[in-house]
Amino acid sequence: MNYKELISQLQERLKIIWDKIQESSAYQQALEKYEDQSPNSQKIIQIGIVFVALLIMFMVPISNLFSSFDSELEFEAKRELTRELLKTSRDASLVPNIPQAPDSQVLESQIKNELTNLNLIPEQIKSVQQTSANSKLIPVEFSIGAVEVQLQNLNTRQIVDVAFQLSKLHPSVKFTDLTMEASLDNPGYFHLLAKVISLKTPQMEMPREEEQENPRSKKKNNDEESSDEPTANSDE
């Protein structure tokens, strides 16, 4: 069936529909009312009918056009979101694991060494001992141990040096709950009380090398193995 036959069939069907419309009583009544109108009114009616017909004809493509615009905007938004998610996933996979924090015993030893390196005299180091990990800022369930540090008769420079050195002991160690009290015997000096807490650090398991193999290469190897089997059988 060619294009001309389709056109002729469409014309025949439209003609049949138009004949049925003309035979209907509603059309006859509307035609009588139209003929009773003045010429100016008839022109207005004709213009209105043409306008409605054009509106119906253009309504479908216009609605499809707006729908395509909405679909394009939605696609762009989802594509941008997918890019952001992939970028975030790649960035997260590149972040190295935080080293495991030292336990309380090792932490106590490190703190004592740091205080010795700061040239504090023994009289200034009142105590360095393991204590409970309870803190105002860090919940107990997020820590594996803590060390309490009590120092006395420190000047402001020494306090700054102690806080700086103890805060950079380890990425998973936090210097917190700092309390300072002015010395009554030595004006200008202070007593210091603080906690050094080891935090729990979850370790992410890196995927094995076998799991990181490209799925395409796996499929290729499987295809090669399957193609080798008939050859082996034929040789036998």
C-alpha positions as CSV (number, residue, x, y, z in Angstrom):
1,M,0.0,0.0,0.0
2,N,1.5,3.3,-1.2
3,Y,1.1,6.8,0.0
4,K,-1.6,7.8,-2.5
5,E,-3.8,4.9,-1.5
6,L,-3.5,5.9,2.2
7,I,-4.5,9.4,1.3
8,S,-7.5,8.2,-0.7
9,Q,-8.7,5.9,2.1
10,L,-8.4,8.8,4.6
11,Q,-10.4,11.0,2.3
12,E,-13.1,8.4,2.0
13,R,-13.3,7.9,5.7
14,L,-13.5,11.6,6.4
15,K,-16.2,11.9,3.7
16,I,-18.3,9.2,5.4
17,I,-17.9,10.9,8.8
18,W,-18.9,14.3,7.3
19,D,-22.0,12.7,5.7
20,K,-23.0,11.2,9.1
21,I,-22.5,14.6,10.7
22,Q,-24.7,16.3,8.1
23,E,-27.4,13.8,8.6
24,S,-27.5,14.3,12.4
25,S,-30.3,16.4,13.9
26,A,-27.9,18.5,15.9
27,Y,-26.0,19.6,12.8
28,Q,-29.3,20.5,11.1
29,Q,-30.4,22.6,14.0
30,A,-27.1,24.3,14.2
31,L,-27.2,25.0,10.4
32,E,-30.7,26.5,10.7
33,K,-29.5,28.8,13.5
34,Y,-26.4,29.8,11.5
35,E,-28.5,30.7,8.4
36,D,-30.8,32.8,10.6
37,Q,-27.9,34.9,11.6
38,S,-26.9,38.2,9.9
39,P,-23.9,38.1,7.5
40,N,-21.6,39.8,10.1
41,S,-22.6,37.2,12.7
42,Q,-21.9,34.4,10.2
43,K,-18.4,35.8,9.6
44,I,-17.7,35.9,13.3
45,I,-18.9,32.3,13.7
46,Q,-16.7,31.3,10.7
47,I,-13.7,33.0,12.3
48,G,-14.4,31.3,15.6
49,I,-14.7,27.9,14.0
50,V,-11.4,28.4,12.2
51,F,-9.7,29.6,15.3
52,V,-10.9,26.6,17.4
53,A,-9.8,24.2,14.6
54,L,-6.4,25.8,14.5
55,L,-6.1,25.7,18.3
56,I,-6.9,22.0,18.3
57,M,-4.5,21.3,15.5
58,F,-1.6,23.1,17.2
59,M,-2.4,22.1,20.8
60,V,-1.0,18.6,20.4
61,P,2.4,19.6,19.0
62,I,2.7,22.5,21.5
63,S,1.9,20.2,24.4
64,N,4.5,17.7,23.1
65,L,7.0,20.4,22.8
66,F,6.6,21.6,26.4
67,S,6.6,18.0,27.6
68,S,9.9,17.4,25.8
69,F,11.4,20.5,27.4
70,D,10.4,19.2,30.9
71,S,11.9,15.8,30.0
72,E,15.1,17.4,28.9
73,L,15.4,19.4,32.1
74,E,14.7,16.3,34.2
75,F,17.3,14.4,32.2
76,E,19.9,17.1,32.8
77,A,19.2,17.3,36.5
78,K,19.5,13.5,36.8
79,R,22.7,13.4,34.7
80,E,24.3,16.1,36.9
81,L,23.2,14.3,40.0
82,T,24.7,11.1,38.7
83,R,28.0,12.9,37.9
84,E,28.1,14.3,41.4
85,L,27.5,10.8,42.9
86,L,30.2,9.3,40.8
87,K,32.6,12.0,41.7
88,T,31.8,11.6,45.4
89,S,32.2,7.8,45.1
90,R,35.6,8.3,43.4
91,D,36.8,10.8,46.0
92,A,35.7,8.5,48.9
93,S,37.6,5.6,47.4
94,L,40.8,7.7,47.2
95,V,40.6,8.7,50.9
96,P,43.2,6.5,52.8
97,N,42.2,4.7,56.0
98,I,42.9,6.6,59.2
99,P,45.7,4.9,61.1
100,Q,44.5,2.9,64.1
101,A,44.9,4.9,67.3
102,P,47.3,3.7,70.0
103,D,45.9,2.1,73.1
104,S,46.1,3.8,76.6
105,Q,49.5,2.2,77.5
106,V,51.2,3.3,74.3
107,L,49.6,6.7,74.5
108,E,50.8,7.3,78.0
109,S,54.3,6.5,77.0
110,Q,54.1,8.9,74.0
111,I,52.8,11.7,76.2
112,K,55.6,11.3,78.7
113,N,58.2,11.4,75.9
114,E,56.7,14.6,74.5
115,L,56.7,16.3,77.9
116,T,60.3,15.3,78.4
117,N,61.2,16.8,74.9
118,L,59.5,20.0,76.0
119,N,62.1,20.4,78.8
120,L,59.6,20.4,81.6
121,I,61.2,19.8,85.0
122,P,59.9,16.8,87.0
123,E,58.2,19.1,89.5
124,Q,56.0,20.5,86.7
125,I,54.7,17.1,85.7
126,K,52.3,16.2,88.5
127,S,50.9,13.0,86.9
128,V,50.4,11.2,83.6
129,Q,48.1,8.2,84.0
130,Q,45.5,6.2,82.2
131,T,41.9,7.1,83.1
132,S,38.4,6.6,81.9
133,A,37.5,7.7,78.4
134,N,34.5,9.7,79.6
135,S,34.6,13.2,78.1
136,K,32.3,16.2,77.7
137,L,32.8,16.2,73.9
138,I,33.5,12.6,72.9
139,P,31.1,9.7,73.9
140,V,32.7,6.7,75.6
141,E,31.6,4.3,72.8
142,F,33.7,6.3,70.3
143,S,37.0,5.9,72.2
144,I,39.3,3.1,73.1
145,G,41.2,4.7,75.9
146,A,42.3,7.9,77.5
147,V,45.2,9.4,79.5
148,E,44.9,12.2,82.0
149,V,47.6,14.8,82.1
150,Q,48.2,17.0,85.2
151,L,50.8,19.7,85.0
152,Q,51.6,22.6,87.3
153,N,53.4,25.9,87.4
154,L,53.5,26.4,83.6
155,N,53.8,29.7,81.9
156,T,51.7,30.6,78.9
157,R,54.4,29.7,76.4
158,Q,54.8,26.2,77.9
159,I,51.0,25.7,77.9
160,V,50.8,26.6,74.2
161,D,53.7,24.2,73.5
162,V,52.1,21.3,75.5
163,A,48.7,21.8,73.8
164,F,50.3,21.9,70.4
165,Q,52.5,18.8,70.8
166,L,49.8,16.7,72.4
167,S,47.2,17.7,69.8
168,K,49.4,16.3,67.0
169,L,50.4,13.0,68.5
170,H,48.3,11.0,66.2
171,P,45.4,11.6,63.7
172,S,43.1,9.5,65.8
173,V,44.1,11.1,69.1
174,K,42.3,14.2,70.5
175,F,43.4,16.6,73.1
176,T,40.3,17.7,75.0
177,D,38.8,18.7,78.4
178,L,41.4,21.3,79.0
179,T,41.2,23.1,82.4
180,M,43.5,25.9,83.6
181,E,43.9,27.3,87.0
182,A,46.1,30.2,88.1
183,S,48.8,29.2,90.6
184,L,48.4,30.8,94.0
185,D,52.1,30.4,94.9
186,N,53.6,31.6,91.6
187,P,51.7,34.5,90.0
188,G,51.8,34.3,86.2
189,Y,51.9,30.5,86.2
190,F,49.1,28.1,85.7
191,H,48.1,24.5,86.6
192,L,46.8,22.4,83.7
193,L,44.5,19.4,83.6
194,A,43.5,17.8,80.3
195,K,42.6,14.5,78.7
196,V,44.2,12.8,75.6
197,I,41.7,10.4,74.1
198,S,42.3,7.7,71.5
199,L,39.4,7.4,69.1
200,K,37.9,4.3,67.5
201,T,38.6,4.4,63.8
202,P,36.6,2.0,61.5
203,Q,38.8,0.3,58.9
204,M,37.5,-0.1,55.4
205,E,38.3,-3.4,53.7
206,M,39.8,-2.7,50.3
207,P,38.6,-5.0,47.4
208,R,40.8,-7.8,46.4
209,E,42.7,-7.7,43.2
210,E,40.7,-10.6,41.8
211,E,37.5,-8.6,42.5
212,Q,38.9,-5.5,40.8
213,E,39.4,-7.3,37.5
214,N,37.5,-5.9,34.6
215,P,34.3,-7.8,34.1
216,R,34.9,-7.6,30.3
217,S,38.2,-9.3,30.6
218,K,36.5,-12.0,32.8
219,K,33.9,-12.6,30.1
220,K,36.6,-12.7,27.4
221,N,38.5,-15.3,29.4
222,N,35.4,-17.4,29.8
223,D,34.6,-17.1,26.1
224,E,38.2,-18.3,25.3
225,E,37.9,-21.2,27.6
226,S,34.5,-22.2,26.1
227,S,35.9,-21.9,22.6
228,D,38.9,-24.1,23.5
229,E,36.8,-27.0,24.8
230,P,35.4,-28.1,21.3
231,T,38.8,-28.0,19.9
232,A,40.2,-30.3,22.6
233,N,37.3,-32.7,22.1
234,S,37.9,-32.8,18.4
235,D,41.6,-33.6,18.9
236,E,40.7,-36.5,21.1
